[in-house]
């Protein structure tokens, strides 16, 4: 009926998680002698309308409860607002270990009855020089923490890295803090959520450090799907020729052993292919019957080797995005995004635009029909690719460059809903 776990950080702040099977209130506290009088307690519960009451108190005697003048407890549950999409973030210290350890497994921890609410969970490594906010709240979109460590999407389960590979923690090069990002998608009032991710780590070291290469079609503001189109393909390119420069040192070959494909409600298929010297080496991951509720991390049938010469909207669930997370080793600090030159697409559709924002605005004024959709498809495929390569070390700049017409490493196929 009752389950309790706890932890503490280097500031000696204690975190407790009591899980109690009850529809009423819950109290938790400390007693110097094992009796109610003199004990320090916290009491809380949820009203029928979904709001929370929570108070730091003490017991005067067996029957008298008084609220403390100083409220020294903070509730970590957050109420999910009644809106179509909510991105919630929290900054959490990683375990303080005195020597290098390896994370070898991770699994989602979903609040009971919220399995339909939680859409995506990502954990990002934070730069050790970043000044991070405290508590949980809205994700501010700033690049304080941009290197994906692990990820989970609805329908997935736990994942254990293969032998000889793990995520490094505990060295001066490893992050001390992570950002937990949870994408909630629901319109029901009164929902309370405390979902997250559980990681398993050990002092026994593996041979390789794991990294995640996040490759995608750049989401905002240049990803669009024509309304009314029966199908539409979005193209993104990641060119590995700049990896060494952006990493600040030579990047060894990436050995990809697993992948996670992610898109939203409009996505009907995702395909990733590898090209080298203008020739397609093959399609290394593909899902032509994509299902939003069945997003799993898949092991590669064979290890994919990426040489540093490679590929590859909107944030709302009702908008669309196309992401591929490639789990590989050895680790570096690169993520890669690409998108078709929207100015070229606008020009082909007979609209003038001076920048990407005007190009996207022009898409709102196109008289979309089967013919204009066909023209836009062809223009997006033939357009130059704008490639954005980021070094996830926040102290180093990003690099953006334009690649002329060439074969694409990743392609995405989606069915339109009329939403961008």
SVG drawing of the C-alpha trace seen along z (x, -y; Angstrom):
<svg xmlns="http://www.w3.org/2000/svg" viewBox="-14 -40 56 48">
<polyline fill="none" stroke="black" stroke-width="0.4" points="0.0,0.0 2.9,-2.4 6.2,-2.7 8.9,-5.3 12.2,-6.2 14.6,-9.0 17.8,-10.7 20.0,-13.8 22.3,-16.2 25.6,-17.8 23.7,-20.7 22.2,-18.0 18.7,-18.7 16.6,-15.6 14.1,-14.4 11.4,-11.9 8.8,-10.1 6.0,-8.4 3.6,-6.4 0.4,-5.6 -2.7,-3.8 -5.4,-6.2 -8.1,-8.6 -7.7,-10.8 -4.8,-12.8 -1.2,-11.7 1.0,-12.7 4.7,-12.1 7.1,-13.2 9.7,-12.7 9.4,-12.1 12.2,-12.4 10.7,-9.6 8.4,-7.7 5.3,-9.5 3.0,-12.1 3.5,-15.0 6.6,-17.0 6.8,-15.4 7.5,-17.5 5.2,-16.5 3.9,-17.5 0.4,-16.9 -1.1,-17.1 -3.8,-15.9 -5.7,-16.6 -9.1,-18.4 -11.9,-17.0 -11.1,-19.9 -7.5,-18.7 -5.9,-21.5 -3.3,-20.5 -3.1,-21.4 0.2,-20.9 1.5,-22.3 4.5,-21.9 3.2,-21.4 4.0,-20.0 2.0,-18.1 1.4,-20.0 -0.3,-16.9 -2.1,-13.7 -4.9,-15.7 -3.6,-19.2 -2.0,-20.0 -0.4,-23.5 1.2,-24.9 4.8,-25.9 5.8,-29.6 8.6,-28.4 7.5,-26.3 10.6,-24.1 9.1,-21.5 8.5,-21.9 6.0,-19.7 7.6,-18.4 4.3,-17.3 3.2,-19.7 -0.4,-20.2 -0.7,-19.8 -2.5,-22.8 -5.6,-22.2 -3.8,-22.9 -3.1,-20.8 0.7,-20.6 2.9,-21.2 6.7,-21.0 7.8,-20.8 11.4,-21.0 13.4,-20.4 17.1,-20.6 18.4,-17.7 21.9,-16.9 23.4,-13.6 24.7,-11.2 27.8,-12.6 30.4,-9.8 34.1,-10.1 35.2,-8.2 34.0,-7.4 30.8,-5.3 28.7,-4.1 25.0,-4.3 24.0,-1.0 20.2,-1.1 17.3,-3.6 13.5,-3.2 10.5,-5.5 8.7,-6.1 5.2,-7.1 2.7,-8.3 -0.1,-5.7 -3.1,-6.5 -1.0,-9.0 0.2,-6.7 -1.9,-8.6 -0.7,-11.9 3.1,-11.6 4.2,-11.8 8.0,-12.1 10.8,-12.2 14.2,-13.5 17.2,-13.9 19.8,-16.5 23.4,-17.0 23.9,-20.5 27.1,-22.5 28.9,-22.6 29.4,-26.4 25.6,-27.1 23.6,-28.9 20.5,-26.7 17.0,-27.6 15.7,-25.7 12.5,-23.7 10.2,-22.5 8.5,-24.8 8.1,-25.7 11.0,-24.8 12.4,-28.2 13.9,-27.0 17.4,-28.2 20.4,-26.0 21.6,-25.6 21.4,-21.8 21.4,-20.5 23.2,-17.1 20.6,-14.3 21.7,-11.6 18.7,-9.3 15.2,-9.5 11.8,-7.7 8.6,-8.0 5.1,-6.7 4.9,-3.0 8.6,-2.4 9.9,-0.4 13.2,-0.2 16.5,0.0 19.8,1.5 22.9,0.6 24.8,3.5 27.8,5.0 31.0,2.8 29.0,-0.5 27.6,-3.0 27.0,-6.7 29.9,-8.2 29.3,-10.1 31.7,-11.2 34.7,-12.7 35.5,-16.4 34.3,-16.1 30.9,-14.7 27.9,-16.8 27.0,-17.4 23.4,-18.3 20.8,-17.1 17.6,-18.7 14.6,-16.5 12.1,-17.5 8.6,-16.0 6.2,-16.6 2.6,-16.2 -0.3,-16.0 -3.9,-16.1 -6.9,-18.3 -8.3,-16.8 -8.6,-19.1 -7.3,-18.2 -4.3,-16.0 -1.3,-15.8 1.9,-14.3 5.3,-13.4 6.7,-11.2 10.3,-10.9 13.2,-8.6 15.1,-6.1 18.8,-5.5 21.0,-2.6 24.7,-3.1 27.7,-1.0 31.4,-1.5 32.4,1.4 33.5,-0.5 32.6,0.5 34.9,0.2 33.1,-2.7 31.3,-5.9 27.8,-6.2 26.6,-9.3 23.4,-10.3 23.4,-12.0 20.2,-14.0 19.4,-14.4 16.3,-16.0 14.4,-18.3 14.8,-21.7 11.5,-22.4 10.9,-26.1 10.2,-28.3 10.7,-26.5 9.0,-23.1 5.6,-23.1 3.1,-20.6 0.6,-21.9 -3.0,-21.6 -5.1,-19.0 -2.1,-17.0 -2.7,-13.3 1.0,-12.8 4.1,-15.0 7.8,-14.4 10.0,-16.5 13.8,-16.4 16.6,-17.0 20.4,-16.6 23.3,-16.3 26.7,-16.6 29.5,-15.2 32.3,-17.2 32.1,-19.8 32.1,-17.5 35.8,-17.8 35.8,-21.6 32.7,-21.9 34.0,-19.3 37.3,-21.1 39.2,-17.8 39.1,-14.9 35.8,-12.9 36.4,-9.1 34.0,-6.9 30.6,-6.7 29.4,-3.1 25.6,-3.3 24.0,-0.4 20.4,-1.6 17.9,-4.3 14.7,-6.0 12.3,-7.5 10.0,-10.2 7.3,-12.3 3.8,-13.4 0.2,-12.8 0.7,-13.5 3.7,-11.2 3.1,-8.1 6.6,-7.0 10.2,-7.8 13.2,-6.7 17.0,-7.2 19.6,-6.5 23.3,-6.9 25.3,-8.4 29.0,-8.5 30.7,-10.3 27.3,-10.8 26.4,-7.2 23.7,-5.7 25.1,-3.0 21.7,-1.9 18.6,-2.6 19.7,-1.9 16.4,-2.5 12.8,-2.7 9.3,-2.6 6.6,-2.9 3.7,-2.1 4.6,-4.6 2.3,-4.6 2.4,-7.4 1.6,-5.1 4.3,-2.5 7.6,-4.3 10.4,-2.0 14.2,-2.1 15.4,0.5 18.8,2.2 20.5,2.1 20.7,5.5 24.3,4.6 26.5,1.9 26.3,-1.2 29.6,-3.1 29.3,-6.8 32.5,-8.5 32.9,-12.3 32.3,-13.2 27.1,-12.3 22.8,-13.0 20.3,-13.1 7.3,-21.8 6.6,-22.9 6.8,-21.8 3.0,-21.1 1.8,-17.6 -0.7,-18.9 2.2,-20.4 4.8,-18.1 8.4,-17.2 10.8,-14.6 13.5,-13.3 16.0,-10.5 18.1,-9.7 21.1,-7.6 22.8,-5.8 26.5,-5.4 30.0,-5.2 32.5,-6.6 30.8,-9.8 31.3,-13.3 29.5,-16.6 27.6,-17.0 24.0,-17.3 22.8,-18.0 19.8,-19.6 18.8,-20.4 16.0,-21.8 15.2,-22.6 15.8,-26.3 12.4,-27.8 13.2,-30.8 13.6,-28.5 10.3,-26.8 8.6,-30.2 10.2,-31.4 9.0,-28.3 5.5,-28.9 5.7,-32.5 6.1,-34.2 8.9,-36.7 10.5,-36.4 13.7,-38.0 14.2,-35.6 13.0,-32.3 10.3,-33.9 8.8,-35.6 9.1,-32.3 7.0,-30.5 4.5,-33.4 4.2,-33.0 3.1,-29.4 0.0,-30.7 -1.1,-32.5 -0.5,-29.8 -3.7,-28.5 -3.0,-24.9 -4.4,-22.2 -3.0,-19.0 -0.9,-20.9 0.7,-23.3 1.4,-20.5 3.1,-18.6 5.2,-21.7 6.1,-22.2 7.2,-18.6 9.5,-18.9 10.9,-22.2 11.6,-21.0 13.4,-17.9 15.6,-20.0 16.3,-22.9 19.7,-23.5 19.9,-22.2 20.6,-24.5 22.6,-22.4 23.0,-23.5 25.6,-21.7 25.7,-22.4 28.4,-21.7 26.5,-20.7 29.3,-22.3 27.5,-25.6 30.8,-27.5 31.3,-26.8 29.4,-28.4 27.1,-26.6 28.0,-26.4 25.4,-26.9 26.2,-26.3 24.4,-25.7 24.9,-22.5 24.0,-22.4 21.6,-19.9 22.7,-16.5 21.4,-13.2 19.9,-13.2 20.7,-11.0 17.3,-11.1 13.9,-11.5 10.5,-11.8 7.1,-11.1 4.0,-12.6 0.3,-12.9 -1.0,-16.5 -3.5,-17.7 -3.5,-21.3 -1.3,-22.3 2.2,-23.5"/>
</svg>
